[in-house]
Amino acid sequence: MLARVANNLFWMGRYIERSEHLARYLNVNYFSSLDAPNELSQSRQFVLRSIMFMASNEIIDAKIKLKEEDILFNVGLNTEKPYSIIHTFNSAYENARSARDLISTELFESINRINHSIKNYSPEAFVKNGLYDFTTMITKSTAEIRSKIKGTLLHDETYAIIMLGIYLERSLQVTRIINAKCSDAAVEKIKYETIDDGSHQWSTLLKCVFSYDMMRRFYKKTPNKNTTLEFLILNPDCPRSIKNSLGQIKKYIRIISKHQKVTNNSAAFLIGKLQSEFEYKLIEDIEENIEDFISDLINKLVVIGAKLEDNYFKIAETPIIENVKVLKQNQ
Amino acid sequence: MKKTIKLPLFSSYEFDSKFYDELFSKNKEVRDIYKTLFKLFSQYSVKEFNALNDRAKESFFNLGITFQVYGENSVQEKIFPFDLFPRIIEHKEWDTIEKGVLQRSKALNHFLWDLYHDQKIIKQGIVPLDLISSSENFISQMKGVDPPEGIYNHISGTDLIKHSDGNYYVLEDNIRCPSGVSYVIGNRTAVKHALFGVFNKYNTHRVVDYGANLLEIMESVKPKGVDNPVCVIITPGVYNSAYYEHSFLAKQMGIDLVEGRDLFVENDFVYKRTIYGPTKVDVIYRRIDDLFIDPLVFRADSLLGVPNLFSAYKKGNVCLVNAPGTGVADDKAIYTYMPEIIKYYLDEDAILSNVHTYHCSREKELSYVLENVDKLVVKPVDESGGYGISIGNKLTKEEIQKVKDTVKANPRKYIAQPIMSLSTHPTYIEETQSFEPRHVDLRTFTLLGKDKEYVLKGGLSRVALRKGNLVVNSSQGGGSKDTWVLKS
């Protein structure tokens, strides 16, 4: 497979996954805040800040008063914001377009059709009353796309590269969502010393990653900080947990690197190393210093992403010229 | 002109006896071959047909069979206009077309070999030297180069029209990078979905085998010493207007669609950059114009091509499909010599007729052209895509004078032909919600390889959507139709 196209497929997978997490975070946080147990978690400003922190990694100065319509528009449909859902999904589409000869017609059709629906979604309707409808459409759409990836592509290197993109992005996004919600819970805890450890925030966190129902099934208890983090970070069977994603990443890098010698510091090596660390990790090892654990994990995942690009997707540096697009084929 | 048909979908169908109408005979009866199809269309109400038409368009849009229009701030995605009323060609009629286009493609291949080698046809005075020496498309670097298996024009697109006398004439040959074949297949899919009830009443040749045949042709012209050739298509990239076609063909053939930056040349061999390192490439179907394929030999500012590609080609280590320099032979001035070229190389008479052509480079003919601009189509010899064409009877006095001045300034650059009466075909016009006759042509696709030749049994019927317009190119607002070639 061409290195350039492999890169397109990898990023297609990443952007599809990212769109879903953004949509889900927006949806769950916004709606669960409406009947939240205390004034702070009900506060628009608090929720909007949390959304901005997750979407763009931005910590907004407490003095700035955020406007709800602006934040929703920026995260949902503002094409000028690289973190917006519309921008993210369009990047998935552009990457799919560059690799459309390699993917199935059915898969491309879904991505193309969904991209049209997002582009044509009215921003006015979205900020007025379309938040639920729009974000639900995105999560449904990404599910459709994943099913087409799984059901219509050969499960060969092409598939492995898309899945690598999906799972690397998933582990990163879930880590960032955990980070955002831990920080929300910490703020809440400082403000309301007397309350429990914020079960409301933990439920929201689980719902943000589609894991609430299964977590309840597994622990048969109201989620608290420890059980939630254990479930989302270390449960091997939860399809959204970090441990599960790392296992998937390892499985797919093996498909790609099976004919190669794994050298120290290669992507395959670093993935194996990180996955092994998780194999025997306990929640007790993490809970003491969750912040450091998260920032260390994010760093490692970012390094793995860069290594993958370096090991497999390298192409010659050619500047893209604007006039490429005006070159016509007339015959 | 008068209306005769009372059916809702044909309420605006106006007959014009000057043209050959493919659906109705001179006495306004539906031709036999179209009777079953016409019966189906006559059953639809306008509402039903609009719904059918909208669904077909939506499917093109969802499948991304589109091209991009670049505005000042935004990019718009559009589908190529497509008409659901298919054109039907009878077996016997097709037989002549097929033999005729194959004959032309073969003759052109001989001609190209000769032009880049001994130039016997020029030495014997059959084709004048100045036509070649003055052609911008003659690539001197190709002199003496032997393309693998001696094939230059692996892929030819021949444009034909049906004149008011009911005969087909060749309008032009396209042997650089003829495009449009993906729409032939896309149109067929759309028509099958929309008209399934009638499709099976016609015994039509399939068109989906084009990709498999193209791959066989490509593999047949592999460089010497290669057993299992690695074939690729090279595209200028996603912004190119024909990108859909490039990706479609790559997918059909299961081969890589590469850009210039995916390839490199080392020791005169071509490699693609894969996730596991370099893999040698043997045959390249290039959808990049001659001047862009190698910045070291042709345009130095080209970022689309591959440095040293031409050198690898000259050494015979890679095959380019089509060969560089084919443009010299599909020049509209060379076109006029096609009957002589066919006779010279194949010792046969041309099966398909040419449209009579006046060379402005010849003094006598130039003066005829200048006096009769209003009755002629004047075309630049080396443009394609319908650019620079003037159609005499549509011009104002000032415009006629302008054409005269342009031609006088550079007579070699222009030819003129009588205004041909392209046949008309029922085409759905959304504004009037009715079928109306519109002019159509036909592009056929011919493949030549080592011991293999193939003509796609079908083609792209291109239709001029504006009333009375004779230019069918998609770049000039043309649409297209599915074309059914019937089995015997």
Boltz contact constraints between the chains, C-beta under 6 A:
constraints:
  - contact:
      token1: [A, 1]
      token2: [B, 274]
      max_distance: 6.0
  - contact:
      token1: [A, 1]
      token2: [B, 275]
      max_distance: 6.0
  - contact:
      token1: [A, 2]
      token2: [B, 256]
      max_distance: 6.0
  - contact:
      token1: [A, 2]
      token2: [B, 262]
      max_distance: 6.0
  - contact:
      token1: [A, 2]
      token2: [B, 274]
      max_distance: 6.0
  - contact:
      token1: [A, 3]
      token2: [B, 273]
      max_distance: 6.0
  - contact:
      token1: [A, 3]
      token2: [B, 275]
      max_distance: 6.0
  - contact:
      token1: [A, 4]
      token2: [B, 262]
      max_distance: 6.0
  - contact:
      token1: [A, 6]
      token2: [B, 275]
      max_distance: 6.0
  - contact:
      token1: [A, 97]
      token2: [B, 238]
      max_distance: 6.0
  - contact:
      token1: [A, 98]
      token2: [B, 238]
      max_distance: 6.0
  - contact:
      token1: [A, 100]
      token2: [B, 247]
      max_distance: 6.0
  - contact:
      token1: [A, 101]
      token2: [B, 247]
      max_distance: 6.0
  - contact:
      token1: [A, 101]
      token2: [B, 250]
      max_distance: 6.0
  - contact:
      token1: [A, 101]
      token2: [B, 251]
      max_distance: 6.0
  - contact:
      token1: [A, 101]
      token2: [B, 257]
      max_distance: 6.0
  - contact:
      token1: [A, 109]
      token2: [B, 62]
      max_distance: 6.0
  - contact:
      token1: [A, 109]
      token2: [B, 63]
      max_distance: 6.0
  - contact:
      token1: [A, 112]
      token2: [B, 64]
      max_distance: 6.0
  - contact:
      token1: [A, 113]
      token2: [B, 62]
      max_distance: 6.0
  - contact:
      token1: [A, 312]
      token2: [B, 275]
      max_distance: 6.0
  - contact:
      token1: [A, 315]
      token2: [B, 261]
      max_distance: 6.0
  - contact:
      token1: [A, 315]
      token2: [B, 273]
      max_distance: 6.0
  - contact:
      token1: [A, 316]
      token2: [B, 261]
      max_distance: 6.0
  - contact:
      token1: [A, 318]
      token2: [B, 261]
      max_distance: 6.0
  - contact:
      token1: [A, 318]
      token2: [B, 303]
      max_distance: 6.0
  - contact:
      token1: [A, 321]
      token2: [B, 303]
      max_distance: 6.0
  - contact:
      token1: [A, 324]
      token2: [B, 236]
      max_distance: 6.0
  - contact:
      token1: [A, 324]
      token2: [B, 237]
      max_distance: 6.0
  - contact:
      token1: [A, 324]
      token2: [B, 239]
      max_distance: 6.0
  - contact:
      token1: [A, 325]
      token2: [B, 239]
      max_distance: 6.0
  - contact:
      token1: [A, 327]
      token2: [B, 236]
      max_distance: 6.0
  - contact:
      token1: [A, 328]
      token2: [B, 241]
      max_distance: 6.0
  - contact:
      token1: [A, 329]
      token2: [B, 177]
      max_distance: 6.0
  - contact:
      token1: [A, 329]
      token2: [B, 179]
      max_distance: 6.0
  - contact:
      token1: [A, 329]
      token2: [B, 242]
      max_distance: 6.0
  - contact:
      token1: [A, 330]
      token2: [B, 384]
      max_distance: 6.0
  - contact:
      token1: [A, 330]
      token2: [B, 385]
      max_distance: 6.0
  - contact:
      token1: [A, 331]
      token2: [B, 174]
      max_distance: 6.0
  - contact:
      token1: [A, 331]
      token2: [B, 176]
      max_distance: 6.0
  - contact:
      token1: [A, 331]
      token2: [B, 177]
      max_distance: 6.0
  - contact:
      token1: [A, 331]
      token2: [B, 178]
      max_distance: 6.0
  - contact:
      token1: [A, 331]
      token2: [B, 384]
      max_distance: 6.0
